[in-house]
Amino acid sequence: MIVQIPKVESLEGGLPSNLKHMSLCNCLKLIASLKRAWGANPSLEFLFIGRLDVEYHPEEDLLPQALISLEISDCPNVKRLD
């Protein structure tokens, strides 16, 4: 779980390939940098994104292929996937 680090822009070394669960809250800059890493992650099954107060567009083609559950909470400006 990564919470309340709005100024962090990236994780050095990227995401572990065996990561199955990820929760991100109030980490807009980090989320922006991780979008491409999510799509390339073969194991990420559960993703929670919370507390974003800017317009956010989850991009369907950048979501992990193994994703079972996507939860978005307290993000009033999120746009829906078509």
Secondary structure, 3 states (H helix, E strand, C coil): CEECCCCCCCCCCCCCCCCCEEEEECCHHHHHHHHHHHHHCCCCCEEEEECCCCCECCCHHHCCCCCCEEEEECCCCECCCC
